[in-house]
Every structure is written in C-alpha cells, then in structure tokens.
Amino acid sequence: MSARYMQPLRILIQCLFNGFVIWLGFRFYDFIQMATAVGEKNKLIRPAGIDGFLPISGFAGTVSWLKGGEINTIHPAAVIIFVTVILISLLLRRSFCSWICPVASVSECAWKVGFRLFRCNWRLPVRLDVLLRGLKYLLLSFFVYYIGVAMSPDALSRFLQSDYHMVADVRLMDFFLHMSHFALCVVLVLLVLSFVLRNPFCRYLCPYGALLGLTAMFSPMRVTRNAERCVSCGVCSQVCPTYIDVMHKSSVASPECIACWRCISYCRFNEALSMRVVRRFVVPGFVFAAMVVLLFIGGTMIGKFSGHWHSSISLKEYVRLLGK
C-alpha cells in the first residue's frame, strides 16, 4: 500500500474507534440508568471498556501493581488499557494519540475544518509555544510525584478500594452530563481554540500525551529522512500537526511526534521519508496500521483471558454506591 493511502486509512480507523467509544458510552449510560431504576434486578452488564476513560485510575493501579500489589480489581481494565497504551508508545511511538484517542480525533477534525475556513492554522510565537508545552509535563510531574512517589503502597490500596474510586466512572459521566458553567466554558474555549490552533489540548495540557511522548523517545521506530532523495521542498514540515521541522532532521525522535504519517504521506518526491526500525528496516504503512490496531485489541484480549478485565464490584454494591 502506498503511503498516500495512509491518511484515509488512519481516518477510517479513527472513525471506527470513535464509533465504538460512542456505543460504549451509551451502554454504560443504560447500565447506570437500569441500576438506579431497578436496582439488583438490572440484567445489563457493566461495559468494562469504559475504564479506558480513567487513565489516572490506570496509572494508580499500575503503580500499586509495580509496588508489589495485585492488579486493581475495582477497575482492572483501566490498568490493562493503560499498560497496553504504554507498550504501543514504546513500540509505535505516540500512535495511540493519532490513531485511537477520541479527544485527539475531535481536535484534529476541528483544526482541519478551521484550515478550510480560514486557509491557515495559527501558530503561537515559539517562546510562548515552548512555555505552554511545559504545562503538560508539569501536570504529569504532579501525578507521578503524588501517586508514584508520595503515596505509600497502603495509601494506594486504600484509594483504590475507596468508594470514591469505585464510582470514578459514574462521576466522570456525571461531569459531562451535568457540567458546571466553569467546566463548560473551559471545554468550549478549548473547542474553539481547536479550530484555529492545531491540537491545543493535546499539545499543551494533556499529561497522558506527555507520558506517551516521553515513552516514545525510547521507541526503535522513527520517521527517517533519506538526505540523498530529499529535495528540501519543506512540505513534510508544513503538514506536520505538531510543527516538527522534519525537513532538517535525519530521523524524528521528538516526543511531540504522534506517528500520524502525514509527513510520509505528503512526501511525493522519491519517497524521501519512511518509517523505519533502528533507521534501517522500512515498515510498510499497512503493517504499521495493523500493528496499532492489533496491539491495542490484543492487550484488551489478554486482560479478558487473564481475568483482569471486569470489575469485582457486585451489582448490589453498585446500587449501594449510586444510592448515596
């Protein structure tokens, strides 16, 4: 498959995952409504995949596991998905952000619409851009210190077994269904900014993306430029959604690279750009796409077959928690 087909393929995969996320959300909403209305007579099963929206729970559960505990039984799927996404970043760079993440998909759609409307996307001054990019690393540092360093194994265990953590998924749903005026304003501002800036939330505020970017720096797979074939047209740098100066790099090691293949797809002259493992072995586009999908689905399958997927919270306990 030629690299020029990678963008339609990536968008198709984004749409499929977004459709699945919407379906998952409706299933979880129905489960909560039934649990609230009919209590223990509820016949619906909680969709465990909703734990994918709880990265903090996934991180806390993973830290607890690494500190000698067991995999969090309250939201075990959060741990499985978190570890799977980390492994994907280690192997395939930040491909989760550009191929799977629904937030990044919406943001990308917004700035593309903005480009069509305004014929450009604004870019902040370099110094301001660098300063704001540091915010996501500050947020990441806060979570790493507070959860990974400051909290003892016993404190982590108490948090993971607390009533608050048990209904973290319900609290998240309530946040979006009954959003405060302040939260709504923040979301609307970020959405509006997404039409004129490229991925502002992902670029400046997402601690999850910061962690994946740092992990991706150890990935053996990188966009690589063949200097002998390159004619320095600059198209690759222009189309990069994270403003990496691809044209002047032999390989892209930046934590901002989201492995979206836009630079490779738009390189029309002599195929000067390619995705390579340790700068030597070329990875075909369809192989990369298949690896992203199979690794993500495969991680969830391992979680299911190993018994670390469905929550240990009984329906009776859910009814009690929702009745508070």
C-alpha positions as CSV (number, residue, x, y, z in Angstrom):
1,M,0.0,0.0,0.0
2,S,1.4,3.4,-1.0
3,A,2.0,5.9,1.8
4,R,-0.5,8.3,0.3
5,Y,-3.3,6.0,1.3
6,M,-2.3,6.1,5.0
7,Q,-4.3,9.2,5.8
8,P,-7.7,7.8,4.6
9,L,-6.8,4.5,6.4
10,R,-5.9,6.3,9.6
11,I,-9.1,8.4,9.5
12,L,-11.1,5.2,8.9
13,I,-9.6,3.6,12.0
14,Q,-10.2,6.8,14.0
15,C,-13.9,6.7,12.9
16,L,-14.2,3.0,13.9
17,F,-12.8,3.6,17.3
18,N,-14.9,6.7,17.8
19,G,-18.0,4.8,16.9
20,F,-17.1,2.1,19.3
21,V,-16.5,4.7,22.1
22,I,-19.9,6.2,21.4
23,W,-21.6,2.8,21.6
24,L,-19.6,2.1,24.8
25,G,-20.8,5.3,26.3
26,F,-24.5,4.6,25.6
27,R,-24.1,1.1,27.0
28,F,-22.6,2.4,30.2
29,Y,-25.3,5.1,30.5
30,D,-28.0,2.4,30.1
31,F,-26.3,0.3,32.8
32,I,-26.3,3.2,35.3
33,Q,-29.9,4.1,34.5
34,M,-31.1,0.5,34.9
35,A,-29.1,0.1,38.2
36,T,-30.6,3.3,39.5
37,A,-34.2,2.4,38.4
38,V,-34.5,-1.4,39.1
39,G,-31.5,-2.0,41.4
40,E,-30.4,-5.6,41.8
41,K,-32.9,-6.7,39.1
42,N,-30.8,-5.0,36.5
43,K,-29.8,-7.5,33.8
44,L,-27.3,-5.3,32.0
45,I,-23.6,-6.0,32.4
46,R,-21.3,-3.0,33.0
47,P,-19.1,-2.5,29.9
48,A,-15.5,-2.8,31.3
49,G,-14.1,-0.9,28.4
50,I,-15.4,2.3,29.9
51,D,-12.3,2.1,32.2
52,G,-10.3,3.4,29.3
53,F,-11.5,6.8,30.2
54,L,-9.9,6.5,33.6
55,P,-6.2,7.0,32.9
56,I,-5.5,8.2,36.5
57,S,-7.1,5.0,37.8
58,G,-5.0,3.0,35.3
59,F,-1.8,4.8,36.4
60,A,-2.6,4.4,40.1
61,G,-3.4,0.7,39.6
62,T,-0.2,0.1,37.6
63,V,1.9,1.8,40.3
64,S,0.2,-0.3,43.0
65,W,0.9,-3.4,41.0
66,L,4.6,-2.5,40.4
67,K,4.9,-1.8,44.2
68,G,4.1,-5.4,44.9
69,G,0.3,-5.3,45.0
70,E,-2.2,-7.1,42.7
71,I,-3.8,-5.6,39.7
72,N,-6.6,-3.3,40.8
73,T,-9.8,-5.3,40.9
74,I,-12.1,-2.3,41.1
75,H,-11.2,-1.0,37.6
76,P,-8.8,-3.7,36.3
77,A,-9.5,-2.8,32.6
78,A,-8.1,0.7,33.3
79,V,-4.7,-0.9,34.3
80,I,-4.8,-3.2,31.2
81,I,-5.6,-0.4,28.8
82,F,-3.0,1.9,30.4
83,V,-0.2,-0.7,30.2
84,T,-1.3,-1.5,26.6
85,V,-1.1,2.1,25.5
86,I,2.3,2.5,27.1
87,L,3.6,-0.6,25.3
88,I,2.2,0.8,22.0
89,S,4.0,4.0,22.5
90,L,7.2,2.1,23.3
91,L,7.0,0.2,20.0
92,L,5.0,2.5,17.7
93,R,5.6,6.0,19.1
94,R,2.6,8.1,20.1
95,S,0.4,6.3,17.5
96,F,-2.4,6.0,20.2
97,C,-2.8,9.8,20.0
98,S,-3.3,10.0,16.2
99,W,-4.9,6.6,15.5
100,I,-7.2,5.8,18.5
101,C,-7.7,8.6,21.0
102,P,-11.1,10.2,20.6
103,V,-10.1,13.5,22.0
104,A,-7.3,13.9,19.5
105,S,-9.6,12.8,16.7
106,V,-12.1,15.6,17.5
107,S,-9.3,18.1,17.8
108,E,-7.8,17.1,14.5
109,C,-11.2,17.3,12.8
110,A,-11.6,20.8,14.3
111,W,-8.3,22.3,13.1
112,K,-8.8,20.7,9.6
113,V,-12.2,22.4,9.4
114,G,-10.6,25.6,10.6
115,F,-7.9,25.4,7.9
116,R,-10.6,25.1,5.3
117,L,-12.5,28.1,6.7
118,F,-9.5,30.4,7.3
119,R,-7.0,28.9,4.9
120,C,-4.5,28.6,7.7
121,N,-3.9,27.5,11.3
122,W,-2.4,30.0,13.7
123,R,0.8,29.2,15.4
124,L,1.8,30.8,18.7
125,P,5.2,32.5,19.0
126,V,8.0,30.0,19.5
127,R,8.8,31.0,23.1
128,L,5.2,31.1,24.2
129,D,4.6,27.7,22.5
130,V,7.6,26.1,24.3
131,L,6.4,27.6,27.6
132,L,2.9,26.3,27.2
133,R,4.1,22.9,26.1
134,G,5.7,22.7,29.5
135,L,2.3,22.7,31.2
136,K,1.5,19.1,30.3
137,Y,4.9,18.0,31.7
138,L,4.2,19.9,34.9
139,L,0.8,18.1,35.2
140,L,2.5,14.8,34.5
141,S,5.1,15.5,37.2
142,F,2.3,16.3,39.7
143,F,0.6,12.9,39.1
144,V,3.9,11.0,39.0
145,Y,5.1,12.5,42.3
146,Y,1.7,12.4,44.1
147,I,0.8,8.8,43.0
148,G,4.1,7.2,42.2
149,V,6.3,8.7,44.9
150,A,4.3,10.3,47.8
151,M,1.7,7.6,48.2
152,S,2.7,4.5,50.0
153,P,1.5,1.1,48.9
154,D,-1.0,1.1,51.7
155,A,-2.3,4.5,50.8
156,L,-2.6,3.5,47.2
157,S,-4.5,0.4,48.2
158,R,-6.9,2.4,50.3
159,F,-7.5,4.8,47.5
160,L,-8.2,2.0,45.0
161,Q,-10.6,0.4,47.4
162,S,-12.4,3.6,48.4
163,D,-16.0,4.4,47.5
164,Y,-14.8,7.5,45.6
165,H,-12.6,5.3,43.3
166,M,-15.3,2.7,42.9
167,V,-17.7,5.2,41.2
168,A,-15.0,7.2,39.4
169,D,-16.6,6.1,36.1
170,V,-20.0,7.4,37.2
171,R,-18.5,10.6,38.4
172,L,-16.9,11.1,35.0
173,M,-20.2,10.5,33.2
174,D,-21.9,13.0,35.6
175,F,-19.2,15.5,34.9
176,F,-20.1,15.6,31.2
177,L,-23.9,15.2,31.7
178,H,-24.2,17.9,34.4
179,M,-21.3,20.1,33.5
180,S,-20.8,23.2,35.7
181,H,-20.7,26.6,34.0
182,F,-17.0,26.9,34.5
183,A,-16.2,23.4,33.1
184,L,-18.5,24.1,30.1
185,C,-16.7,27.4,29.4
186,V,-13.3,25.6,29.6
187,V,-14.4,22.9,27.2
188,L,-15.9,25.4,24.8
189,V,-12.8,27.6,24.8
190,L,-10.6,24.5,24.1
191,L,-13.0,23.5,21.3
192,V,-13.0,27.0,19.7
193,L,-9.2,27.1,20.0
194,S,-9.0,23.8,18.2
195,F,-10.4,25.4,15.1
196,V,-7.6,27.9,14.9
197,L,-4.7,26.1,16.6
198,R,-3.6,22.5,16.0
199,N,-4.5,20.2,18.9
200,P,-4.2,22.8,21.7
201,F,-5.3,20.4,24.5
202,C,-3.0,17.6,23.3
203,R,-0.1,20.0,22.8
204,Y,-0.3,22.0,25.9
205,L,-2.4,20.3,28.6
206,C,-2.6,16.5,28.2
207,P,-0.4,14.8,30.8
208,Y,-1.3,11.4,29.2
209,G,0.2,12.6,25.9
210,A,3.3,13.9,27.8
211,L,3.9,10.5,29.3
212,L,3.4,8.7,26.0
213,G,5.7,11.2,24.3
214,L,8.5,10.5,26.8
215,T,7.9,6.8,26.4
216,A,8.0,7.1,22.6
217,M,11.5,8.6,22.8
218,F,12.8,5.0,23.5
219,S,10.9,3.6,20.5
220,P,13.1,1.9,17.9
221,M,10.7,3.1,15.2
222,R,11.1,6.6,13.8
223,V,10.3,8.7,10.7
224,T,13.6,8.7,8.8
225,R,14.7,11.1,6.0
226,N,16.9,10.0,3.1
227,A,19.0,13.1,2.5
228,E,20.1,11.9,-0.9
229,R,16.5,11.6,-2.1
230,C,15.2,14.7,-0.3
231,V,14.8,17.9,-2.4
232,S,14.1,20.1,0.7
233,C,10.7,21.2,-0.5
234,G,9.5,21.7,3.0
235,V,6.1,20.0,2.6
236,C,6.8,17.5,5.3
237,S,7.4,20.2,7.9
238,Q,4.4,22.2,6.7
239,V,1.9,19.3,7.1
240,C,3.2,18.1,10.5
241,P,0.4,18.7,13.0
242,T,3.0,19.2,15.8
243,Y,5.2,21.6,13.9
244,I,8.3,19.3,13.8
245,D,10.9,20.5,11.3
246,V,11.1,17.2,9.6
247,M,12.9,18.5,6.5
248,H,16.1,19.3,8.5
249,K,16.2,16.0,10.5
250,S,17.7,12.7,9.7
251,S,15.2,11.0,11.9
252,V,12.4,12.3,14.1
253,A,13.0,11.5,17.8
254,S,10.8,14.3,19.2
255,P,8.3,13.4,21.9
256,E,5.8,15.5,20.0
257,C,5.8,13.1,17.1
258,I,2.4,11.3,17.1
259,A,3.2,8.9,14.3
260,C,0.4,10.1,12.1
261,W,2.3,9.5,8.9
262,R,1.2,12.9,7.4
263,C,4.8,13.8,6.6
264,I,5.4,10.5,4.9
265,S,2.0,10.6,3.1
266,Y,2.7,14.0,1.7
267,C,6.3,13.3,0.6
268,R,5.7,12.8,-3.1
269,F,9.3,13.1,-4.4
270,N,11.4,9.9,-4.5
271,E,9.9,8.7,-1.2
272,A,12.5,10.5,0.8
273,L,10.6,9.8,4.1
274,S,9.8,6.4,5.5
275,M,9.0,4.8,8.9
276,R,12.0,2.7,9.9
277,V,13.1,0.5,12.8
278,V,16.5,1.5,14.1
279,R,16.9,3.6,10.9
280,R,17.4,0.5,8.8
281,F,14.3,-1.6,8.2
282,V,11.4,0.0,6.4
283,V,7.9,-0.5,7.9
284,P,5.2,-0.6,5.3
285,G,2.1,1.6,6.1
286,F,-0.4,-1.2,6.2
287,V,1.9,-3.2,8.6
288,F,2.1,-0.2,10.9
289,A,-1.6,0.4,10.9
290,A,-2.3,-3.3,11.5
291,M,0.2,-3.3,14.4
292,V,-1.5,-0.3,16.1
293,V,-4.9,-2.0,15.9
294,L,-3.8,-5.5,16.8
295,L,-1.6,-4.4,19.7
296,F,-4.5,-2.4,21.2
297,I,-7.1,-5.1,20.7
298,G,-4.6,-7.8,21.7
299,G,-3.9,-6.0,25.0
300,T,-7.5,-6.0,25.9
301,M,-7.9,-9.6,24.9
302,I,-5.0,-10.6,27.2
303,G,-6.8,-8.7,30.0
304,K,-10.0,-10.6,29.4
305,F,-8.5,-14.0,29.1
306,S,-6.3,-13.5,32.2
307,G,-9.3,-12.5,34.3
308,H,-8.2,-8.9,34.8
309,W,-11.0,-7.1,32.9
310,H,-14.4,-7.0,34.6
311,S,-14.8,-5.1,37.9
312,S,-15.1,-7.0,41.1
313,I,-17.8,-4.6,42.3
314,S,-21.1,-6.5,42.6
315,L,-24.3,-5.1,41.3
316,K,-25.5,-4.9,44.9
317,E,-22.5,-2.7,45.7
318,Y,-23.1,-0.6,42.7
319,V,-26.7,0.0,43.7
320,R,-25.5,1.0,47.2
321,L,-22.9,3.4,45.9
322,L,-25.3,5.0,43.4
323,G,-27.9,5.4,46.1
324,K,-25.6,7.7,48.2
